[in-house]
Amino acid sequence: MAEDNDIKRIVVKVGTNVLTNRDNRILGPVLRELVRQIAVLYERGIMVILVSSGSAIAGREVLGTTKTKNKSIRRQIYSSVGQPRLMRYYYNIFADYGMHCAQVLATKRDFDPGLHRKNMINCYEGLLSEGVIPIANEDDAVSLTMSMFSDNDELASLVAELLDVDRLIILSDTDGLYTGHPDDKGSKKLRQVKVDENVEKYVKASNKKEGEGRGGMASKIKIAKGTAEKDIPTFIANGKRKNVIVDIIDNKEIGTKFIH
């Protein structure tokens, strides 16, 4: 585990509820703020691997409603159409900072020991060595049933372990883990959680209607604990909060930190 002043690479996962508004449309200002922070860290010698949701939403912006009734195939269609659209957003914004980004798609099976895993490591390491920001997402066009991730939180955790990063930051639409619903009087945000603490009991009290994303707070806690057990400190924080990533790296008390 890297010391706070010796961080070289981190994984940041940004969820659908962060990237979209109430009408389920991609928010350009959120993407720009996200990239701005990645550029700030880049100048400080910290490389970010971004795990980005939003491809299905981006595809729906293009196609609207579809004739396809099958939910899985519909997701494949939206994601296939939306991936290049989402990457175009990122590509153009990174270009404004004189930076390059690249897309890395994967299924869960690609993380199994073997040639695919080795090739994926080589790809990531090659991109990072060239100063290119990898943007990871699930390969929704072919990822079904056993090859699916439970959500992009799981993908982010697997990438963090694969590359032995110094931090995992999961950006959601809440400020962290609370002892109840964030809006309830008396509900308190937990600043730090150890992996052996029973914080799952708070999830039912804090549940609210989920947006388009697949991963809720229960999933985030499971992933955060599992990643922290690998000696990778993990944070759950509000992705719409200005400067959230940089502030976490600067040790400000932002979000909820999970440690071993």
C-alpha atoms as an extended CHARMM CRD file, in Angstrom:
* protein
*
       260  EXT
         1         1  MET       CA              0.0000000000        0.0000000000        0.0000000000  PROA      1               0.0000000000
         2         2  ALA       CA              1.3960000000        3.3700000000       -1.0180000000  PROA      2               0.0000000000
         3         3  GLU       CA              1.8420000000        6.1430000000        1.4900000000  PROA      3               0.0000000000
         4         4  ASP       CA             -0.3650000000        9.1800000000        0.9600000000  PROA      4               0.0000000000
         5         5  ASN       CA              2.5520000000       11.1600000000       -0.5000000000  PROA      5               0.0000000000
         6         6  ASP       CA              3.7100000000        8.3250000000       -2.7790000000  PROA      6               0.0000000000
         7         7  ILE       CA              0.6270000000        7.6860000000       -4.9110000000  PROA      7               0.0000000000
         8         8  LYS       CA              1.4750000000        6.8640000000       -8.5200000000  PROA      8               0.0000000000
         9         9  ARG       CA             -1.6700000000        5.3310000000       -9.9870000000  PROA      9               0.0000000000
        10        10  ILE       CA             -5.3270000000        5.1160000000       -9.0160000000  PROA      10              0.0000000000
        11        11  VAL       CA             -8.5690000000        3.7130000000      -10.4010000000  PROA      11              0.0000000000
        12        12  VAL       CA            -11.5900000000        6.0010000000      -10.5230000000  PROA      12              0.0000000000
        13        13  LYS       CA            -15.0070000000        4.5350000000      -11.2580000000  PROA      13              0.0000000000
        14        14  VAL       CA            -17.7560000000        6.9330000000      -12.2530000000  PROA      14              0.0000000000
        15        15  GLY       CA            -21.3250000000        5.6700000000      -12.1650000000  PROA      15              0.0000000000
        16        16  THR       CA            -24.2820000000        6.3010000000      -14.4290000000  PROA      16              0.0000000000
        17        17  ASN       CA            -26.0750000000        8.3540000000      -11.7720000000  PROA      17              0.0000000000
        18        18  VAL       CA            -23.1190000000       10.7340000000      -11.6660000000  PROA      18              0.0000000000
        19        19  LEU       CA            -22.8680000000       11.1730000000      -15.4320000000  PROA      19              0.0000000000
        20        20  THR       CA            -26.5640000000       11.7330000000      -16.1380000000  PROA      20              0.0000000000
        21        21  ASN       CA            -29.3510000000       14.1070000000      -15.1740000000  PROA      21              0.0000000000
        22        22  ARG       CA            -32.9320000000       13.2840000000      -14.1960000000  PROA      22              0.0000000000
        23        23  ASP       CA            -33.8430000000       12.8790000000      -17.8580000000  PROA      23              0.0000000000
        24        24  ASN       CA            -31.0820000000       10.2670000000      -18.2650000000  PROA      24              0.0000000000
        25        25  ARG       CA            -28.9310000000       12.4200000000      -20.5120000000  PROA      25              0.0000000000
        26        26  ILE       CA            -25.1470000000       12.6540000000      -20.3420000000  PROA      26              0.0000000000
        27        27  LEU       CA            -23.9530000000       15.7210000000      -18.4220000000  PROA      27              0.0000000000
        28        28  GLY       CA            -21.1260000000       17.4200000000      -20.2910000000  PROA      28              0.0000000000
        29        29  PRO       CA            -20.0410000000       19.6250000000      -17.3500000000  PROA      29              0.0000000000
        30        30  VAL       CA            -19.6030000000       16.5390000000      -15.1310000000  PROA      30              0.0000000000
        31        31  LEU       CA            -17.3940000000       14.8820000000      -17.7450000000  PROA      31              0.0000000000
        32        32  ARG       CA            -15.3160000000       18.0470000000      -18.0970000000  PROA      32              0.0000000000
        33        33  GLU       CA            -14.8350000000       18.3650000000      -14.3260000000  PROA      33              0.0000000000
        34        34  LEU       CA            -13.8330000000       14.7130000000      -14.1600000000  PROA      34              0.0000000000
        35        35  VAL       CA            -11.2310000000       15.1220000000      -16.9070000000  PROA      35              0.0000000000
        36        36  ARG       CA             -9.9570000000       18.3750000000      -15.3840000000  PROA      36              0.0000000000
        37        37  GLN       CA             -9.1360000000       16.5380000000      -12.1640000000  PROA      37              0.0000000000
        38        38  ILE       CA             -7.4410000000       13.7060000000      -14.0350000000  PROA      38              0.0000000000
        39        39  ALA       CA             -5.3100000000       16.3310000000      -15.8070000000  PROA      39              0.0000000000
        40        40  VAL       CA             -4.3890000000       17.9340000000      -12.4720000000  PROA      40              0.0000000000
        41        41  LEU       CA             -3.2360000000       14.5740000000      -11.1020000000  PROA      41              0.0000000000
        42        42  TYR       CA             -1.3970000000       13.8140000000      -14.3480000000  PROA      42              0.0000000000
        43        43  GLU       CA              0.6800000000       16.9580000000      -13.8740000000  PROA      43              0.0000000000
        44        44  ARG       CA              1.5370000000       15.6960000000      -10.3790000000  PROA      44              0.0000000000
        45        45  GLY       CA              2.7520000000       12.3620000000      -11.7310000000  PROA      45              0.0000000000
        46        46  ILE       CA             -0.3570000000       10.3840000000      -10.7900000000  PROA      46              0.0000000000
        47        47  MET       CA             -1.9280000000        8.2800000000      -13.5310000000  PROA      47              0.0000000000
        48        48  VAL       CA             -5.6640000000        7.5780000000      -13.4580000000  PROA      48              0.0000000000
        49        49  ILE       CA             -7.3690000000        4.5180000000      -14.8910000000  PROA      49              0.0000000000
        50        50  LEU       CA            -10.9770000000        5.5460000000      -15.4440000000  PROA      50              0.0000000000
        51        51  VAL       CA            -13.8230000000        3.0240000000      -15.2890000000  PROA      51              0.0000000000
        52        52  SER       CA            -16.7860000000        4.7780000000      -16.8620000000  PROA      52              0.0000000000
        53        53  SER       CA            -20.4210000000        3.8320000000      -17.0230000000  PROA      53              0.0000000000
        54        54  GLY       CA            -22.8030000000        5.6380000000      -19.3700000000  PROA      54              0.0000000000
        55        55  SER       CA            -22.5150000000        3.8290000000      -22.7010000000  PROA      55              0.0000000000
        56        56  ALA       CA            -26.0920000000        2.5000000000      -22.6220000000  PROA      56              0.0000000000
        57        57  ILE       CA            -27.4180000000        5.9720000000      -21.8050000000  PROA      57              0.0000000000
        58        58  ALA       CA            -25.3500000000        7.4660000000      -24.6120000000  PROA      58              0.0000000000
        59        59  GLY       CA            -26.7780000000        4.8860000000      -26.9990000000  PROA      59              0.0000000000
        60        60  ARG       CA            -30.3110000000        5.6270000000      -25.9090000000  PROA      60              0.0000000000
        61        61  GLU       CA            -29.7100000000        9.3170000000      -26.6170000000  PROA      61              0.0000000000
        62        62  VAL       CA            -29.0130000000        8.3250000000      -30.2230000000  PROA      62              0.0000000000
        63        63  LEU       CA            -31.6770000000        5.6660000000      -30.8050000000  PROA      63              0.0000000000
        64        64  GLY       CA            -34.4630000000        6.5800000000      -28.4230000000  PROA      64              0.0000000000
        65        65  THR       CA            -36.8780000000        3.6640000000      -28.0290000000  PROA      65              0.0000000000
        66        66  THR       CA            -36.1220000000        0.4750000000      -29.9410000000  PROA      66              0.0000000000
        67        67  LYS       CA            -38.2150000000       -2.2940000000      -31.4830000000  PROA      67              0.0000000000
        68        68  THR       CA            -36.2430000000       -4.9190000000      -29.5630000000  PROA      68              0.0000000000
        69        69  LYS       CA            -38.2050000000       -6.3490000000      -26.6450000000  PROA      69              0.0000000000
        70        70  ASN       CA            -35.4820000000       -8.5940000000      -25.1990000000  PROA      70              0.0000000000
        71        71  LYS       CA            -33.8690000000       -6.6640000000      -22.3400000000  PROA      71              0.0000000000
        72        72  SER       CA            -30.4030000000       -8.1920000000      -22.7450000000  PROA      72              0.0000000000
        73        73  ILE       CA            -30.2620000000       -7.6260000000      -26.4930000000  PROA      73              0.0000000000
        74        74  ARG       CA            -31.5790000000       -4.0870000000      -25.9990000000  PROA      74              0.0000000000
        75        75  ARG       CA            -28.7230000000       -3.4030000000      -23.5830000000  PROA      75              0.0000000000
        76        76  GLN       CA            -26.2740000000       -4.7670000000      -26.1400000000  PROA      76              0.0000000000
        77        77  ILE       CA            -27.6910000000       -2.4780000000      -28.8090000000  PROA      77              0.0000000000
        78        78  TYR       CA            -27.6750000000        0.6440000000      -26.6630000000  PROA      78              0.0000000000
        79        79  SER       CA            -24.1640000000       -0.0390000000      -25.3790000000  PROA      79              0.0000000000
        80        80  SER       CA            -22.7580000000       -0.8260000000      -28.8280000000  PROA      80              0.0000000000
        81        81  VAL       CA            -24.1410000000        2.4140000000      -30.2340000000  PROA      81              0.0000000000
        82        82  GLY       CA            -23.2460000000        4.3970000000      -27.1250000000  PROA      82              0.0000000000
        83        83  GLN       CA            -19.6220000000        3.3030000000      -26.6450000000  PROA      83              0.0000000000
        84        84  PRO       CA            -18.1840000000        5.3770000000      -29.5090000000  PROA      84              0.0000000000
        85        85  ARG       CA            -20.4180000000        8.3190000000      -28.5810000000  PROA      85              0.0000000000
        86        86  LEU       CA            -19.2320000000        8.2400000000      -24.9560000000  PROA      86              0.0000000000
        87        87  MET       CA            -15.6140000000        7.8870000000      -26.0380000000  PROA      87              0.0000000000
        88        88  ARG       CA            -15.9990000000       10.8570000000      -28.3780000000  PROA      88              0.0000000000
        89        89  TYR       CA            -17.0640000000       12.9480000000      -25.4070000000  PROA      89              0.0000000000
        90        90  TYR       CA            -13.9780000000       11.8660000000      -23.4720000000  PROA      90              0.0000000000
        91        91  TYR       CA            -11.6280000000       12.0780000000      -26.4680000000  PROA      91              0.0000000000
        92        92  ASN       CA            -12.5770000000       15.6810000000      -27.2070000000  PROA      92              0.0000000000
        93        93  ILE       CA            -12.3470000000       16.8300000000      -23.5870000000  PROA      93              0.0000000000
        94        94  PHE       CA             -8.9770000000       15.1590000000      -22.9970000000  PROA      94              0.0000000000
        95        95  ALA       CA             -7.7400000000       16.7530000000      -26.2230000000  PROA      95              0.0000000000
        96        96  ASP       CA             -8.5290000000       20.1650000000      -24.7390000000  PROA      96              0.0000000000
        97        97  TYR       CA             -5.9080000000       19.3640000000      -22.0800000000  PROA      97              0.0000000000
        98        98  GLY       CA             -3.4050000000       18.0430000000      -24.6150000000  PROA      98              0.0000000000
        99        99  MET       CA             -3.9560000000       14.4950000000      -23.3480000000  PROA      99              0.0000000000
       100       100  HSD       CA             -4.8190000000       11.1820000000      -24.9450000000  PROA      100             0.0000000000
       101       101  CYS       CA             -7.2700000000        8.5190000000      -23.8040000000  PROA      101             0.0000000000
       102       102  ALA       CA             -7.9260000000        4.9590000000      -24.9290000000  PROA      102             0.0000000000
       103       103  GLN       CA            -10.7750000000        2.5000000000      -24.5640000000  PROA      103             0.0000000000
       104       104  VAL       CA            -10.2120000000       -0.8910000000      -22.9400000000  PROA      104             0.0000000000
       105       105  LEU       CA            -13.2000000000       -3.2510000000      -23.0410000000  PROA      105             0.0000000000
       106       106  ALA       CA            -13.2960000000       -6.4990000000      -21.0840000000  PROA      106             0.0000000000
       107       107  THR       CA            -15.5130000000       -9.3190000000      -19.9060000000  PROA      107             0.0000000000
       108       108  LYS       CA            -15.1900000000      -10.9830000000      -16.5240000000  PROA      108             0.0000000000
       109       109  ARG       CA            -13.4990000000      -13.9960000000      -18.0750000000  PROA      109             0.0000000000
       110       110  ASP       CA            -10.6340000000      -11.7910000000      -19.2850000000  PROA      110             0.0000000000
       111       111  PHE       CA             -9.4840000000      -11.5030000000      -15.6600000000  PROA      111             0.0000000000
       112       112  ASP       CA             -9.0780000000      -15.2590000000      -15.2410000000  PROA      112             0.0000000000
       113       113  PRO       CA             -5.4660000000      -16.4850000000      -15.1270000000  PROA      113             0.0000000000
       114       114  GLY       CA             -4.0970000000      -17.0400000000      -18.6040000000  PROA      114             0.0000000000
       115       115  LEU       CA             -3.1850000000      -15.3210000000      -21.8340000000  PROA      115             0.0000000000
       116       116  HSD       CA             -6.1190000000      -12.8690000000      -21.8750000000  PROA      116             0.0000000000
       117       117  ARG       CA             -5.1930000000      -11.5740000000      -18.4280000000  PROA      117             0.0000000000
       118       118  LYS       CA             -1.5400000000      -11.2120000000      -19.4060000000  PROA      118             0.0000000000
       119       119  ASN       CA             -2.4780000000       -9.3940000000      -22.6190000000  PROA      119             0.0000000000
       120       120  MET       CA             -4.7290000000       -7.0380000000      -20.6810000000  PROA      120             0.0000000000
       121       121  ILE       CA             -1.9450000000       -6.2030000000      -18.2220000000  PROA      121             0.0000000000
       122       122  ASN       CA              0.4210000000       -5.5360000000      -21.1140000000  PROA      122             0.0000000000
       123       123  CYS       CA             -2.1390000000       -3.2400000000      -22.7390000000  PROA      123             0.0000000000
       124       124  TYR       CA             -2.7430000000       -1.2160000000      -19.5770000000  PROA      124             0.0000000000
       125       125  GLU       CA              0.9440000000       -0.9660000000      -18.7280000000  PROA      125             0.0000000000
       126       126  GLY       CA              1.7560000000        0.0950000000      -22.2770000000  PROA      126             0.0000000000
       127       127  LEU       CA             -0.8850000000        2.8260000000      -22.2610000000  PROA      127             0.0000000000
       128       128  LEU       CA              0.1790000000        4.1310000000      -18.8590000000  PROA      128             0.0000000000
       129       129  SER       CA              3.8480000000        4.1820000000      -19.8750000000  PROA      129             0.0000000000
       130       130  GLU       CA              2.8970000000        6.4070000000      -22.8240000000  PROA      130             0.0000000000
       131       131  GLY       CA              0.8800000000        8.7760000000      -20.6400000000  PROA      131             0.0000000000
       132       132  VAL       CA             -2.4200000000        7.6450000000      -22.1530000000  PROA      132             0.0000000000
       133       133  ILE       CA             -5.4660000000        7.5170000000      -19.8500000000  PROA      133             0.0000000000
       134       134  PRO       CA             -7.1860000000        4.0970000000      -20.1120000000  PROA      134             0.0000000000
       135       135  ILE       CA            -10.9780000000        4.2160000000      -19.9930000000  PROA      135             0.0000000000
       136       136  ALA       CA            -12.3160000000        0.7950000000      -19.0310000000  PROA      136             0.0000000000
       137       137  ASN       CA            -15.8130000000       -0.5340000000      -19.5210000000  PROA      137             0.0000000000
       138       138  GLU       CA            -17.5790000000       -3.8450000000      -19.8040000000  PROA      138             0.0000000000
       139       139  ASP       CA            -17.7340000000       -5.2770000000      -23.3250000000  PROA      139             0.0000000000
       140       140  ASP       CA            -21.5290000000       -5.2680000000      -23.2870000000  PROA      140             0.0000000000
       141       141  ALA       CA            -21.8110000000       -6.4680000000      -26.8830000000  PROA      141             0.0000000000
       142       142  VAL       CA            -20.5180000000       -9.9320000000      -25.9370000000  PROA      142             0.0000000000
       143       143  SER       CA            -20.7170000000       -9.9340000000      -22.1340000000  PROA      143             0.0000000000
       144       144  LEU       CA            -23.7510000000      -11.9190000000      -21.0490000000  PROA      144             0.0000000000
       145       145  THR       CA            -24.5800000000      -14.4080000000      -18.2490000000  PROA      145             0.0000000000
       146       146  MET       CA            -21.3750000000      -15.8800000000      -16.7840000000  PROA      146             0.0000000000
       147       147  SER       CA            -19.0770000000      -13.3600000000      -18.4850000000  PROA      147             0.0000000000
       148       148  MET       CA            -20.9160000000      -10.3470000000      -17.0230000000  PROA      148             0.0000000000
       149       149  PHE       CA            -19.6340000000       -8.2650000000      -14.1470000000  PROA      149             0.0000000000
       150       150  SER       CA            -22.1630000000       -7.7020000000      -11.3850000000  PROA      150             0.0000000000
       151       151  ASP       CA            -21.6680000000       -3.9810000000      -12.1520000000  PROA      151             0.0000000000
       152       152  ASN       CA            -18.8670000000       -1.5690000000      -13.0040000000  PROA      152             0.0000000000
       153       153  ASP       CA            -17.8730000000       -1.4170000000       -9.3330000000  PROA      153             0.0000000000
       154       154  GLU       CA            -16.7010000000       -5.0140000000       -9.6980000000  PROA      154             0.0000000000
       155       155  LEU       CA            -14.8530000000       -4.1750000000      -12.9120000000  PROA      155             0.0000000000
       156       156  ALA       CA            -13.1260000000       -1.2600000000      -11.1710000000  PROA      156             0.0000000000
       157       157  SER       CA            -12.0510000000       -3.4850000000       -8.3010000000  PROA      157             0.0000000000
       158       158  LEU       CA            -10.6460000000       -6.1310000000      -10.6550000000  PROA      158             0.0000000000
       159       159  VAL       CA             -8.7110000000       -3.4890000000      -12.6080000000  PROA      159             0.0000000000
       160       160  ALA       CA             -7.3850000000       -2.0370000000       -9.3400000000  PROA      160             0.0000000000
       161       161  GLU       CA             -6.1120000000       -5.4570000000       -8.2680000000  PROA      161             0.0000000000
       162       162  LEU       CA             -4.8160000000       -6.2880000000      -11.7540000000  PROA      162             0.0000000000
       163       163  LEU       CA             -2.6070000000       -3.1810000000      -11.8240000000  PROA      163             0.0000000000
       164       164  ASP       CA             -1.8370000000       -3.0570000000       -8.0760000000  PROA      164             0.0000000000
       165       165  VAL       CA             -2.9450000000        0.5690000000       -7.8310000000  PROA      165             0.0000000000
       166       166  ASP       CA             -2.6230000000        2.7890000000       -4.7690000000  PROA      166             0.0000000000
       167       167  ARG       CA             -6.2680000000        3.8600000000       -4.4440000000  PROA      167             0.0000000000
       168       168  LEU       CA             -9.7210000000        2.9520000000       -5.7540000000  PROA      168             0.0000000000
       169       169  ILE       CA            -12.2700000000        5.7650000000       -5.8040000000  PROA      169             0.0000000000
       170       170  ILE       CA            -15.9080000000        4.8530000000       -6.4880000000  PROA      170             0.0000000000
       171       171  LEU       CA            -17.8920000000        7.9260000000       -7.4760000000  PROA      171             0.0000000000
       172       172  SER       CA            -21.6230000000        7.7290000000       -6.8220000000  PROA      172             0.0000000000
       173       173  ASP       CA            -24.4100000000       10.2580000000       -6.3510000000  PROA      173             0.0000000000
       174       174  THR       CA            -24.1220000000       10.1960000000       -2.5470000000  PROA      174             0.0000000000
       175       175  ASP       CA            -21.4300000000       11.6120000000       -0.2530000000  PROA      175             0.0000000000
       176       176  GLY       CA            -20.5360000000        8.2030000000        1.1610000000  PROA      176             0.0000000000
       177       177  LEU       CA            -22.0060000000        5.5890000000        3.4800000000  PROA      177             0.0000000000
       178       178  TYR       CA            -24.5030000000        6.8670000000        6.0430000000  PROA      178             0.0000000000
       179       179  THR       CA            -26.0480000000        5.2690000000        9.1040000000  PROA      179             0.0000000000
       180       180  GLY       CA            -29.4620000000        5.9020000000        7.5230000000  PROA      180             0.0000000000
       181       181  HSD       CA            -30.8950000000        7.6600000000        4.5080000000  PROA      181             0.0000000000
       182       182  PRO       CA            -28.6620000000       10.6900000000        3.7950000000  PROA      182             0.0000000000
       183       183  ASP       CA            -31.6670000000       13.0170000000        3.9970000000  PROA      183             0.0000000000
       184       184  ASP       CA            -32.8850000000       11.7020000000        7.3480000000  PROA      184             0.0000000000
       185       185  LYS       CA            -32.3080000000       13.7930000000       10.4660000000  PROA      185             0.0000000000
       186       186  GLY       CA            -29.7460000000       12.1370000000       12.6970000000  PROA      186             0.0000000000
       187       187  SER       CA            -28.2030000000       10.1170000000        9.8840000000  PROA      187             0.0000000000
       188       188  LYS       CA            -24.4200000000       10.3690000000        9.9970000000  PROA      188             0.0000000000
       189       189  LYS       CA            -21.8110000000        9.7760000000        7.3530000000  PROA      189             0.0000000000
       190       190  LEU       CA            -19.1350000000        7.2480000000        8.2280000000  PROA      190             0.0000000000
       191       191  ARG       CA            -15.6880000000        8.7350000000        7.6140000000  PROA      191             0.0000000000
       192       192  GLN       CA            -13.8080000000        5.4420000000        7.7640000000  PROA      192             0.0000000000
       193       193  VAL       CA            -14.7350000000        1.7680000000        7.7690000000  PROA      193             0.0000000000
       194       194  LYS       CA            -12.5850000000       -1.2720000000        8.4750000000  PROA      194             0.0000000000
       195       195  VAL       CA            -13.2820000000       -4.4120000000        6.4810000000  PROA      195             0.0000000000
       196       196  ASP       CA            -14.4010000000       -6.3470000000        9.5720000000  PROA      196             0.0000000000
       197       197  GLU       CA            -17.0110000000       -3.7560000000       10.6090000000  PROA      197             0.0000000000
       198       198  ASN       CA            -20.6720000000       -4.6820000000       10.1080000000  PROA      198             0.0000000000
       199       199  VAL       CA            -21.7910000000       -1.6460000000        8.1350000000  PROA      199             0.0000000000
       200       200  GLU       CA            -24.0940000000       -3.6470000000        5.8790000000  PROA      200             0.0000000000
       201       201  LYS       CA            -26.8160000000       -3.0940000000        8.4790000000  PROA      201             0.0000000000
       202       202  TYR       CA            -27.0210000000        0.5330000000        7.3800000000  PROA      202             0.0000000000
       203       203  VAL       CA            -27.8180000000       -0.2390000000        3.7510000000  PROA      203             0.0000000000
       204       204  LYS       CA            -31.5260000000       -1.0160000000        4.1820000000  PROA      204             0.0000000000
       205       205  ALA       CA            -32.0280000000        2.2330000000        6.0570000000  PROA      205             0.0000000000
       206       206  SER       CA            -30.2600000000        4.2570000000        3.3960000000  PROA      206             0.0000000000
       207       207  ASN       CA            -31.8150000000        2.6520000000        0.3310000000  PROA      207             0.0000000000
       208       208  LYS       CA            -33.4750000000        4.8970000000       -2.2130000000  PROA      208             0.0000000000
       209       209  LYS       CA            -34.6760000000        4.4180000000       -5.7500000000  PROA      209             0.0000000000
       210       210  GLU       CA            -31.7860000000        3.5340000000       -8.0110000000  PROA      210             0.0000000000
       211       211  GLY       CA            -31.2630000000        5.1630000000      -11.3870000000  PROA      211             0.0000000000
       212       212  GLU       CA            -29.9990000000        3.4430000000      -14.5090000000  PROA      212             0.0000000000
       213       213  GLY       CA            -26.9200000000        1.9160000000      -12.8830000000  PROA      213             0.0000000000
       214       214  ARG       CA            -26.7530000000       -1.7370000000      -11.8280000000  PROA      214             0.0000000000
       215       215  GLY       CA            -24.7640000000       -1.2710000000       -8.6460000000  PROA      215             0.0000000000
       216       216  GLY       CA            -26.3660000000       -0.0320000000       -5.4130000000  PROA      216             0.0000000000
       217       217  MET       CA            -24.7990000000        0.7330000000       -2.0360000000  PROA      217             0.0000000000
       218       218  ALA       CA            -24.7870000000       -2.9200000000       -0.9370000000  PROA      218             0.0000000000
       219       219  SER       CA            -22.6640000000       -3.7680000000       -3.9590000000  PROA      219             0.0000000000
       220       220  LYS       CA            -20.3670000000       -0.8190000000       -3.3110000000  PROA      220             0.0000000000
       221       221  ILE       CA            -19.7540000000       -1.8930000000        0.2850000000  PROA      221             0.0000000000
       222       222  LYS       CA            -18.9680000000       -5.4400000000       -0.8080000000  PROA      222             0.0000000000
       223       223  ILE       CA            -16.5770000000       -4.2430000000       -3.4890000000  PROA      223             0.0000000000
       224       224  ALA       CA            -14.9680000000       -1.6210000000       -1.2420000000  PROA      224             0.0000000000
       225       225  LYS       CA            -14.3210000000       -4.1450000000        1.5060000000  PROA      225             0.0000000000
       226       226  GLY       CA            -12.9780000000       -6.7370000000       -0.9100000000  PROA      226             0.0000000000
       227       227  THR       CA            -10.5920000000       -4.2380000000       -2.4890000000  PROA      227             0.0000000000
       228       228  ALA       CA             -9.4660000000       -2.8460000000        0.8660000000  PROA      228             0.0000000000
       229       229  GLU       CA             -8.6250000000       -6.3970000000        1.9450000000  PROA      229             0.0000000000
       230       230  LYS       CA             -6.0690000000       -6.3940000000       -0.8790000000  PROA      230             0.0000000000
       231       231  ASP       CA             -4.4170000000       -3.3860000000        0.8100000000  PROA      231             0.0000000000
       232       232  ILE       CA             -5.9060000000       -0.9210000000       -1.6630000000  PROA      232             0.0000000000
       233       233  PRO       CA             -7.6740000000        1.8440000000        0.2980000000  PROA      233             0.0000000000
       234       234  THR       CA            -11.0690000000        2.3950000000       -1.2960000000  PROA      234             0.0000000000
       235       235  PHE       CA            -13.3490000000        5.4130000000       -1.1960000000  PROA      235             0.0000000000
       236       236  ILE       CA            -17.0480000000        5.9350000000       -1.9040000000  PROA      236             0.0000000000
       237       237  ALA       CA            -17.7660000000        9.5940000000       -2.6140000000  PROA      237             0.0000000000
       238       238  ASN       CA            -20.0310000000       11.9980000000       -4.4860000000  PROA      238             0.0000000000
       239       239  GLY       CA            -18.8890000000       12.3410000000       -8.0870000000  PROA      239             0.0000000000
       240       240  LYS       CA            -20.8040000000       15.5840000000       -8.5830000000  PROA      240             0.0000000000
       241       241  ARG       CA            -18.8460000000       17.3070000000       -5.8330000000  PROA      241             0.0000000000
       242       242  LYS       CA            -16.2930000000       19.7130000000       -7.3100000000  PROA      242             0.0000000000
       243       243  ASN       CA            -12.6690000000       18.5670000000       -7.0320000000  PROA      243             0.0000000000
       244       244  VAL       CA            -13.6880000000       15.3530000000       -5.2560000000  PROA      244             0.0000000000
       245       245  ILE       CA            -10.8980000000       13.1570000000       -6.6700000000  PROA      245             0.0000000000
       246       246  VAL       CA             -8.0910000000       15.6340000000       -6.0330000000  PROA      246             0.0000000000
       247       247  ASP       CA             -9.4010000000       16.3320000000       -2.5240000000  PROA      247             0.0000000000
       248       248  ILE       CA             -9.3950000000       12.6160000000       -1.6910000000  PROA      248             0.0000000000
       249       249  ILE       CA             -5.8120000000       12.2750000000       -2.9030000000  PROA      249             0.0000000000
       250       250  ASP       CA             -4.9440000000       15.3570000000       -0.8040000000  PROA      250             0.0000000000
       251       251  ASN       CA             -6.2820000000       13.5540000000        2.3050000000  PROA      251             0.0000000000
       252       252  LYS       CA             -9.2950000000       15.7890000000        2.8490000000  PROA      252             0.0000000000
       253       253  GLU       CA            -12.1520000000       14.1080000000        4.6820000000  PROA      253             0.0000000000
       254       254  ILE       CA            -14.2620000000       13.3740000000        1.6320000000  PROA      254             0.0000000000
       255       255  GLY       CA            -16.6010000000       10.3990000000        1.3110000000  PROA      255             0.0000000000
       256       256  THR       CA            -16.1760000000        7.1170000000        3.1890000000  PROA      256             0.0000000000
       257       257  LYS       CA            -12.7820000000        5.4210000000        3.2750000000  PROA      257             0.0000000000
       258       258  PHE       CA            -12.5140000000        1.6240000000        3.5320000000  PROA      258             0.0000000000
       259       259  ILE       CA             -9.2770000000        0.2170000000        4.9550000000  PROA      259             0.0000000000
       260       260  HSD       CA             -7.9320000000       -3.1950000000        5.9250000000  PROA      260             0.0000000000
